[in-house]
Amino acid sequence: MAQKVNYRDIPAETAVSGISRQRLMSAASHAKASVWLDRYSLAPGATLELQIGRQQLAWFQVLQGQLSLEHAGGKAPLDDAHVCFLPPGFNGRLVADEALVLLVAEVPAALQFDPALASGGAALRIVDWKREPVLNSEHDARKRIYLVTPGLFGTTAIKGEMIIYPPGTEAANHHHEGAEHFMYVLAGSGTAWANEKPMAVREGDLIWYADRERHYLKSDDAAEMRFVEFFVPGRYRTVWAPGAMVCTWSPTGRNIGGGAPAREIAHHRSDAAMPSDV
């Protein structure tokens, strides 16, 4: 059964000086989940150590602020345009240049979903989502930006994307077979349905759907709704409700700022296998 929680309702734990953590999704709160999700807040100058186990993978998305990612291969400046993949065995640290908010996810049994990770071939990946191509839905006004794919992160253990709903936009009812699914609302508000039961959603909400749970969303009329969604594992099948229009996505040839994208993605249907260019 779907579960929803807002970060404002989760007590903050002090991890180390200058760093607090809110456990949005854990083994305790979501017993059937295969992914753990935390929201970290860092004070300026605070340092967050990153140590990923040999059986695990992790990723983080910068929600607010600027920072540096320091690791054996160098140092990378990051801001709210970046999503980072941390492979099994990764060690590094994040240093906050200013007040910082992060969404951090960990798949504790990643090798179960992608045994190829055991070969050690996966590497740190940094994606600037503002440079990624935007795709338009052919049946409504939604937009999609891929964040985590085999092509970007080199693993099938997890897949993710950002979806943008203009005011008053509604998608079709569907479910996924072979993966659990969660969403984190970045902006706006609306209604989410789980097995035809509605629940109000707003900025800061985490919504978790079990494998095969039917769902769809509608944004409120007042403002755009934007969220990130992730699937574990990254290979699954999407099944649309009887009579629903299968979601198809067309390339715009532009990034979210209107410029040339970092790469190209061809037209595809959401009920088909993951395209090779994604």
C-alpha positions as CSV (number, residue, x, y, z in Angstrom):
1,M,0.0,0.0,0.0
2,A,1.3,3.5,-0.9
3,Q,2.9,5.5,1.9
4,K,3.3,9.3,2.1
5,V,5.4,11.4,4.4
6,N,6.5,15.1,4.3
7,Y,10.0,16.0,5.5
8,R,8.5,18.7,7.8
9,D,6.9,15.9,9.8
10,I,10.2,14.0,10.3
11,P,12.3,14.9,13.3
12,A,15.8,16.0,12.4
13,E,18.7,14.0,13.9
14,T,22.1,15.6,14.4
15,A,24.6,13.5,12.5
16,V,27.8,15.6,13.2
17,S,28.3,19.2,14.0
18,G,26.6,21.4,11.4
19,I,24.8,18.4,9.8
20,S,21.2,17.2,10.4
21,R,19.5,14.2,8.8
22,Q,15.8,13.4,8.3
23,R,15.1,9.7,7.5
24,L,12.3,9.9,4.9
25,M,12.5,6.2,4.0
26,S,14.2,3.5,6.0
27,A,14.0,-0.1,6.9
28,A,12.0,0.9,10.0
29,S,9.4,3.1,8.2
30,H,9.2,1.2,4.9
31,A,9.8,-2.5,5.7
32,K,9.3,-3.7,2.1
33,A,11.4,-0.9,0.4
34,S,14.7,-1.7,-1.3
35,V,16.0,1.9,-1.1
36,W,16.6,4.2,1.8
37,L,16.1,8.0,1.5
38,D,17.4,10.8,3.6
39,R,17.2,14.6,3.6
40,Y,20.4,16.2,4.8
41,S,20.8,19.9,5.8
42,L,24.4,21.2,6.1
43,A,25.5,24.5,7.6
44,P,28.2,26.5,5.7
45,G,31.6,24.8,5.9
46,A,30.1,21.5,7.2
47,T,31.6,18.3,5.8
48,L,29.6,15.1,5.1
49,E,31.7,11.9,4.7
50,L,30.6,9.5,2.0
51,Q,31.4,5.8,2.4
52,I,29.5,3.4,0.2
53,G,29.7,-0.3,0.9
54,R,30.8,-2.9,-1.6
55,Q,27.3,-4.3,-2.0
56,Q,25.6,-0.9,-2.2
57,L,25.2,2.1,-4.4
58,A,24.0,5.6,-3.7
59,W,23.1,8.8,-5.4
60,F,22.3,12.3,-4.2
61,Q,20.6,15.3,-5.7
62,V,21.3,18.9,-4.6
63,L,18.1,20.6,-3.7
64,Q,19.6,23.9,-2.4
65,G,23.0,25.5,-2.2
66,Q,26.5,25.1,-3.5
67,L,29.2,22.6,-2.4
68,S,32.3,20.7,-3.4
69,L,32.6,16.9,-3.9
70,E,36.1,15.8,-3.0
71,H,37.4,12.3,-3.8
72,A,40.5,10.5,-4.8
73,G,40.0,11.5,-8.5
74,G,39.7,15.3,-7.7
75,K,37.3,17.9,-6.7
76,A,34.0,18.9,-8.4
77,P,31.9,22.0,-7.7
78,L,28.2,21.3,-7.5
79,D,24.9,23.1,-7.2
80,D,21.2,22.5,-7.5
81,A,21.6,21.4,-11.2
82,H,23.5,18.3,-10.2
83,V,22.7,14.6,-9.5
84,C,25.6,12.3,-8.5
85,F,25.9,8.6,-8.7
86,L,28.2,6.9,-6.1
87,P,29.3,3.4,-7.0
88,P,30.0,0.5,-4.7
89,G,33.1,1.2,-2.6
90,F,33.1,4.9,-3.2
91,N,34.8,7.1,-0.6
92,G,34.7,10.9,-0.6
93,R,33.2,13.9,1.1
94,L,30.9,16.8,0.5
95,V,31.9,20.3,1.7
96,A,29.2,22.9,1.9
97,D,30.1,26.3,0.6
98,E,26.8,27.7,1.9
99,A,23.6,26.4,3.6
100,L,22.9,23.2,1.8
101,V,20.0,20.7,1.4
102,L,20.5,17.3,-0.2
103,L,18.3,14.3,-1.1
104,V,20.4,11.2,-0.6
105,A,19.4,7.7,-1.5
106,E,21.0,4.3,-0.9
107,V,20.2,0.9,-2.4
108,P,21.7,-1.4,0.3
109,A,21.4,-4.6,-1.8
110,A,22.3,-3.1,-5.2
111,L,24.2,-6.2,-6.4
112,Q,20.9,-8.1,-6.1
113,F,19.5,-5.9,-8.9
114,D,22.6,-5.6,-11.0
115,P,25.2,-8.3,-10.4
116,A,27.5,-6.6,-12.9
117,L,28.3,-4.0,-10.2
118,A,30.5,-6.6,-8.5
119,S,33.0,-6.3,-11.3
120,G,34.0,-2.9,-10.1
121,G,33.4,-1.2,-13.4
122,A,30.9,1.3,-12.2
123,A,32.3,4.8,-11.6
124,L,31.4,8.1,-10.1
125,R,29.0,10.0,-12.4
126,I,27.8,13.6,-12.2
127,V,24.8,14.7,-14.3
128,D,23.8,18.3,-14.8
129,W,20.0,17.9,-15.3
130,K,19.6,21.4,-16.6
131,R,21.7,20.4,-19.7
132,E,19.8,17.2,-20.3
133,P,17.2,16.9,-23.1
134,V,13.6,17.7,-22.4
135,L,10.9,15.4,-23.8
136,N,7.3,16.3,-24.2
137,S,4.3,14.0,-23.6
138,E,2.3,13.6,-26.8
139,H,-1.0,13.3,-24.9
140,D,-0.8,16.1,-22.3
141,A,1.4,19.0,-21.2
142,R,3.9,17.1,-19.1
143,K,7.7,17.3,-19.6
144,R,10.3,14.6,-18.7
145,I,14.0,14.9,-18.0
146,Y,16.0,11.7,-17.4
147,L,18.3,11.8,-14.3
148,V,19.4,8.2,-13.7
149,T,19.6,5.7,-16.6
150,P,21.9,2.9,-17.7
151,G,23.4,5.3,-20.2
152,L,24.1,8.0,-17.6
153,F,25.0,6.0,-14.5
154,G,26.1,2.6,-16.0
155,T,23.7,0.4,-13.9
156,T,20.3,-1.1,-14.2
157,A,19.8,-1.2,-10.4
158,I,18.0,2.1,-10.4
159,K,16.3,4.5,-12.8
160,G,15.1,8.0,-12.3
161,E,13.7,11.1,-13.9
162,M,12.2,14.5,-13.3
163,I,8.6,15.1,-14.4
164,I,7.0,18.5,-14.8
165,Y,3.2,19.0,-14.6
166,P,1.9,22.4,-15.8
167,P,-1.1,23.6,-13.8
168,G,-4.1,21.4,-14.1
169,T,-2.3,18.5,-15.8
170,E,-3.4,14.9,-15.3
171,A,-1.7,11.7,-16.4
172,A,-3.3,8.2,-17.0
173,N,-3.7,5.4,-14.5
174,H,-1.0,2.7,-14.7
175,H,1.2,0.4,-12.7
176,H,4.7,-1.0,-12.9
177,E,5.7,-4.6,-12.7
178,G,9.1,-5.6,-11.4
179,A,10.0,-2.4,-9.5
180,E,9.0,-0.3,-6.5
181,H,8.5,3.4,-7.2
182,F,8.9,6.5,-5.2
183,M,8.4,10.2,-5.9
184,Y,9.7,13.3,-4.1
185,V,7.8,16.5,-4.8
186,L,10.2,19.4,-5.5
187,A,7.6,22.1,-6.1
188,G,3.9,22.7,-6.3
189,S,1.0,20.6,-5.2
190,G,-1.7,18.3,-6.5
191,T,-3.4,14.9,-6.0
192,A,-1.9,11.5,-6.2
193,W,-4.0,8.3,-6.6
194,A,-3.0,4.9,-5.3
195,N,-5.3,2.0,-6.3
196,E,-7.9,4.7,-7.1
197,K,-7.7,6.3,-3.7
198,P,-6.8,10.0,-3.7
199,M,-4.3,11.8,-1.4
200,A,-3.2,15.4,-1.5
201,V,0.5,16.0,-2.2
202,R,2.7,19.1,-1.9
203,E,6.3,20.2,-1.9
204,G,8.4,18.1,0.4
205,D,6.2,15.0,0.2
206,L,7.7,11.6,-0.4
207,I,5.3,9.0,-2.0
208,W,6.2,5.4,-2.1
209,Y,4.4,2.8,-4.3
210,A,4.9,-0.9,-4.0
211,D,5.4,-3.1,-7.1
212,R,2.2,-3.3,-9.2
213,E,0.3,-0.6,-7.3
214,R,-1.8,1.5,-9.6
215,H,-1.2,5.2,-9.5
216,Y,-1.4,8.5,-11.3
217,L,-1.2,12.3,-10.5
218,K,-2.9,15.6,-11.2
219,S,-1.4,19.0,-10.5
220,D,-3.4,21.7,-8.9
221,D,-4.7,24.6,-11.1
222,A,-2.7,27.3,-9.3
223,A,0.9,26.3,-10.1
224,E,3.3,23.9,-11.8
225,M,4.1,20.7,-10.0
226,R,7.5,19.2,-10.3
227,F,8.9,16.0,-8.8
228,V,11.6,13.4,-9.2
229,E,10.7,9.7,-9.3
230,F,12.9,6.6,-9.0
231,F,12.5,2.9,-9.6
232,V,14.4,0.1,-8.0
233,P,15.4,-1.9,-9.9
234,G,15.7,0.1,-13.1
235,R,14.3,-2.6,-15.4
236,Y,10.5,-3.1,-15.1
237,R,7.3,-3.2,-17.2
238,T,4.7,-0.4,-17.3
239,V,1.1,-1.5,-17.7
240,W,-1.6,1.1,-18.5
241,A,-5.2,0.8,-17.2
242,P,-7.8,-0.4,-19.7
243,G,-8.7,2.5,-22.0
244,A,-5.8,4.7,-20.9
245,M,-3.6,6.3,-23.5
246,V,-0.1,4.9,-23.4
247,C,2.3,7.7,-22.6
248,T,4.7,8.5,-25.4
249,W,7.5,11.0,-25.3
250,S,8.9,13.2,-28.1
251,P,12.2,15.0,-28.1
252,T,12.2,18.8,-28.1
253,G,15.8,19.2,-29.1
254,R,16.2,21.6,-26.2
255,N,17.2,21.6,-22.5
256,I,15.1,23.1,-19.8
257,G,16.7,26.5,-20.4
258,G,15.9,26.4,-24.1
259,G,19.5,25.7,-25.3
260,A,21.0,22.8,-27.1
261,P,21.0,19.6,-24.9
262,A,24.0,17.7,-23.8
263,R,22.8,14.7,-25.8
264,E,19.8,13.5,-28.0
265,I,17.1,11.1,-27.1
266,A,14.7,9.7,-29.7
267,H,10.9,9.3,-29.5
268,H,9.7,6.4,-27.3
269,R,6.7,4.8,-25.5
270,S,6.6,4.3,-21.8
271,D,5.4,0.7,-22.1
272,A,8.4,-0.3,-24.2
273,A,11.9,-1.4,-23.2
274,M,14.4,1.3,-22.2
275,P,15.7,2.8,-25.4
276,S,19.4,2.4,-26.0
277,D,20.0,6.2,-26.3
278,V,18.5,6.9,-22.8
